[in-house]
Amino acid sequence: MSEKNTDNRGGRIDSKDLRNGVAFTHEAAQSQAAAAIKSIPSMLKDYSCPICNRTFAIYADLQHHYADEHPDAVVPVKVSFNVNGKDCEVLIEPHWTLQRTLQFRLGLTGAKQMCNHGACGSCTVIIDGRPVLSCMTLAIECEGKSIETIEGIAANPKWKPLVDAYCRWDAMQCGYCTPGFLVTAKALLDRNPDPTEEEIREALAGNICICGTYPRHSTAIMEAALKMAQGG
């Protein structure tokens, strides 16, 4: 059983799924996002060989191990960056994308793997203030950089008006592309707090929605910009 509240424009304000006693609200999503960020592993305490599962106390020992035991294999690399305000360190293969690293090393699933060719925008994250396609970015290219994902936006109360506006105007259907749209919208509002509809459409041009919700994104973003300007 589910219940929905709508305003007089038919836009969804809140949705609760009462099955198993679970209520899906903005507060619940914010809490889950904050928990995901908190659970991000920080500095590596040991270094495991993915081939034979041997563990080493320092990275140099892992490198020597590869030279001695796996001379034909690619040595994993150590990469450090800041994700959603938290410094972290990961051990990955050099060819891993940022999207894969976020999902399988840091447990952040918001940046979706969809087209995997940089064509749909579902994997968008913000790197040093710029929206970037994480499926086309190698994690090793992000050394020392600041990365923001949809989890960081969801956990930050400042961006509640943007999330609320997206829900109110039903700017999603299946929801798979929604994180990429929201991240791109946040990056736009960071550099332009009062965008026009044309500027919004231009900023979102790289994001594809197979459900066809395009007109509602501009409405939601403009409403969010107005509320944020008013301190709402």
HUQUI-V95534 format. One record per pair of residues at least 6 apart in sequence whose ideal C-beta (glycine too) atoms are under 7 Angstrom apart, sorted by the first residue. I is the first residue (numbers start at 1). J is the second residue. D is the distance in Angstrom with one decimal. If there is no record, write none. Layout:
i=I j=J d=D
i=I j=J d=D
//
This chain:
i=1 j=18 d=5.2
i=1 j=19 d=6.9
i=2 j=16 d=6.7
i=2 j=17 d=5.2
i=2 j=18 d=6.5
i=3 j=16 d=5.6
i=4 j=12 d=6.0
i=4 j=15 d=5.2
i=5 j=13 d=5.0
i=5 j=14 d=4.9
i=6 j=12 d=6.0
i=6 j=13 d=6.5
i=7 j=13 d=5.8
i=7 j=168 d=6.8
i=11 j=168 d=4.1
i=11 j=169 d=4.9
i=11 j=170 d=6.1
i=12 j=167 d=5.6
i=12 j=168 d=6.4
i=12 j=170 d=5.4
i=13 j=167 d=6.7
i=13 j=168 d=5.6
i=14 j=25 d=6.4
i=15 j=24 d=6.2
i=16 j=23 d=4.6
i=16 j=24 d=6.4
i=16 j=25 d=6.9
i=17 j=24 d=5.3
i=26 j=160 d=6.5
i=26 j=163 d=6.1
i=26 j=164 d=6.7
i=29 j=154 d=5.6
i=30 j=154 d=5.9
i=30 j=155 d=5.8
i=33 j=151 d=4.4
i=33 j=154 d=3.7
i=33 j=155 d=4.0
i=34 j=155 d=4.3
i=36 j=107 d=6.3
i=36 j=108 d=6.1
i=36 j=151 d=5.0
i=37 j=84 d=4.8
i=37 j=86 d=6.2
i=37 j=151 d=5.7
i=37 j=152 d=6.5
i=37 j=155 d=5.8
i=39 j=107 d=6.1
i=40 j=83 d=6.1
i=40 j=86 d=5.2
i=40 j=88 d=5.4
i=40 j=106 d=5.0
i=40 j=107 d=6.9
i=41 j=88 d=6.3
i=42 j=86 d=6.9
i=42 j=87 d=6.3
i=42 j=88 d=5.4
i=43 j=89 d=5.0
i=44 j=78 d=7.0
i=44 j=89 d=4.9
i=44 j=91 d=6.1
i=46 j=55 d=5.0
i=46 j=56 d=6.6
i=46 j=57 d=6.1
i=47 j=55 d=6.9
i=47 j=56 d=4.8
i=47 j=59 d=5.4
i=47 j=62 d=4.3
i=47 j=91 d=6.0
i=48 j=55 d=4.8
i=49 j=62 d=6.4
i=49 j=65 d=6.0
i=50 j=76 d=6.8
i=51 j=70 d=5.6
i=51 j=73 d=6.2
i=52 j=69 d=7.0
i=54 j=65 d=6.5
i=56 j=62 d=4.6
i=56 j=65 d=6.4
i=59 j=78 d=5.4
i=63 j=75 d=5.8
i=66 j=73 d=6.2
i=66 j=75 d=4.6
i=74 j=93 d=6.0
i=74 j=94 d=6.2
i=76 j=91 d=5.0
i=76 j=92 d=6.1
i=76 j=93 d=5.7
i=77 j=92 d=6.3
i=77 j=94 d=5.3
i=77 j=140 d=5.7
i=78 j=89 d=6.4
i=78 j=91 d=5.6
i=79 j=90 d=5.5
i=79 j=92 d=6.4
i=79 j=139 d=5.5
i=79 j=140 d=5.6
i=79 j=142 d=6.7
i=79 j=143 d=5.5
i=80 j=89 d=4.7
i=80 j=143 d=6.4
i=80 j=144 d=6.7
i=81 j=88 d=6.8
i=81 j=142 d=4.9
i=81 j=143 d=6.5
i=81 j=144 d=6.3
i=81 j=145 d=5.2
i=81 j=147 d=5.8
i=82 j=146 d=4.7
i=82 j=147 d=6.7
i=83 j=106 d=6.3
i=83 j=147 d=4.8
i=83 j=149 d=6.8
i=84 j=148 d=6.0
i=84 j=149 d=6.1
i=84 j=151 d=6.0
i=84 j=152 d=3.4
i=85 j=152 d=6.9
i=88 j=106 d=6.6
i=90 j=101 d=5.9
i=90 j=105 d=4.5
i=90 j=106 d=7.0
i=92 j=101 d=5.6
i=92 j=105 d=6.4
i=92 j=139 d=5.6
i=94 j=140 d=5.8
i=96 j=139 d=5.2
i=97 j=134 d=6.4
i=97 j=135 d=5.5
i=97 j=137 d=6.3
i=97 j=138 d=6.2
i=97 j=139 d=6.6
i=98 j=125 d=6.9
i=98 j=134 d=4.1
i=98 j=137 d=4.5
i=98 j=138 d=7.0
i=98 j=139 d=4.9
i=98 j=142 d=5.9
i=99 j=111 d=5.2
i=99 j=113 d=5.7
i=99 j=123 d=4.6
i=99 j=134 d=3.9
i=99 j=135 d=4.6
i=101 j=139 d=4.1
i=102 j=108 d=4.4
i=102 j=111 d=5.4
i=102 j=134 d=6.5
i=102 j=149 d=6.4
i=103 j=109 d=5.5
i=108 j=149 d=5.3
i=108 j=151 d=5.4
i=110 j=149 d=5.2
i=110 j=150 d=3.6
i=110 j=151 d=5.1
i=110 j=179 d=4.6
i=111 j=123 d=4.6
i=111 j=124 d=7.0
i=111 j=125 d=5.4
i=111 j=134 d=4.9
i=111 j=149 d=5.7
i=111 j=150 d=6.9
i=111 j=179 d=6.7
i=112 j=122 d=4.1
i=112 j=123 d=5.7
i=112 j=176 d=5.9
i=112 j=179 d=6.3
i=112 j=180 d=6.9
i=113 j=123 d=6.5
i=113 j=135 d=6.5
i=114 j=120 d=5.1
i=114 j=122 d=4.1
i=114 j=123 d=6.8
i=114 j=176 d=6.7
i=116 j=135 d=5.2
i=118 j=133 d=4.7
i=118 j=135 d=6.2
i=118 j=136 d=4.0
i=120 j=177 d=6.8
i=120 j=208 d=4.4
i=121 j=133 d=6.9
i=121 j=180 d=4.4
i=121 j=184 d=6.6
i=121 j=206 d=4.8
i=121 j=207 d=3.4
i=121 j=208 d=6.2
i=122 j=176 d=6.3
i=122 j=177 d=5.0
i=122 j=179 d=7.0
i=122 j=180 d=4.4
i=123 j=133 d=5.8
i=123 j=134 d=4.5
i=123 j=135 d=4.4
i=123 j=180 d=6.4
i=124 j=131 d=5.3
i=124 j=132 d=7.0
i=124 j=133 d=6.2
i=124 j=180 d=4.1
i=124 j=183 d=4.6
i=124 j=184 d=5.4
i=125 j=132 d=6.0
i=125 j=134 d=4.8
i=125 j=147 d=5.7
i=125 j=148 d=6.4
i=125 j=149 d=5.1
i=125 j=183 d=6.2
i=126 j=148 d=4.1
i=126 j=183 d=6.1
i=126 j=187 d=5.2
i=127 j=142 d=6.5
i=127 j=145 d=5.5
i=127 j=147 d=5.4
i=128 j=145 d=5.5
i=128 j=146 d=5.5
i=129 j=190 d=6.8
i=130 j=187 d=6.9
i=131 j=183 d=6.3
i=131 j=184 d=5.0
i=131 j=187 d=4.2
i=150 j=179 d=3.9
i=150 j=182 d=5.9
i=150 j=183 d=5.5
i=153 j=159 d=4.9
i=153 j=182 d=6.2
i=153 j=183 d=6.6
i=153 j=186 d=5.3
i=154 j=163 d=6.6
i=159 j=186 d=6.2
i=161 j=224 d=4.6
i=161 j=227 d=4.2
i=161 j=228 d=5.2
i=161 j=232 d=5.8
i=162 j=182 d=6.6
i=162 j=185 d=6.3
i=162 j=186 d=6.5
i=162 j=224 d=4.1
i=165 j=220 d=4.0
i=165 j=223 d=4.6
i=165 j=224 d=4.1
i=166 j=172 d=6.6
i=166 j=178 d=7.0
i=166 j=182 d=6.5
i=166 j=220 d=4.9
i=169 j=216 d=4.6
i=169 j=219 d=5.2
i=169 j=220 d=4.4
i=170 j=216 d=6.2
i=171 j=213 d=5.4
i=171 j=216 d=4.1
i=171 j=217 d=5.1
i=171 j=220 d=4.6
i=172 j=178 d=4.2
i=172 j=213 d=6.0
i=173 j=211 d=3.7
i=173 j=213 d=6.1
i=174 j=211 d=5.7
i=177 j=207 d=6.4
i=177 j=208 d=6.6
i=177 j=209 d=4.8
i=180 j=207 d=5.3
i=181 j=204 d=6.4
i=181 j=207 d=5.1
i=181 j=217 d=5.9
i=184 j=203 d=6.1
i=184 j=204 d=5.8
i=184 j=207 d=5.7
i=185 j=221 d=5.0
i=188 j=195 d=5.9
i=188 j=200 d=6.7
i=188 j=203 d=4.3
i=189 j=225 d=6.0
i=192 j=199 d=6.4
i=193 j=225 d=6.1
i=193 j=229 d=6.4
i=194 j=225 d=5.7
i=194 j=229 d=6.8
i=195 j=221 d=7.0
i=195 j=225 d=6.5
i=197 j=218 d=4.8
i=197 j=222 d=6.7
i=200 j=217 d=7.0
i=200 j=218 d=4.6
i=200 j=221 d=5.2
i=200 j=222 d=7.0
i=201 j=218 d=6.2
i=204 j=217 d=5.9
//
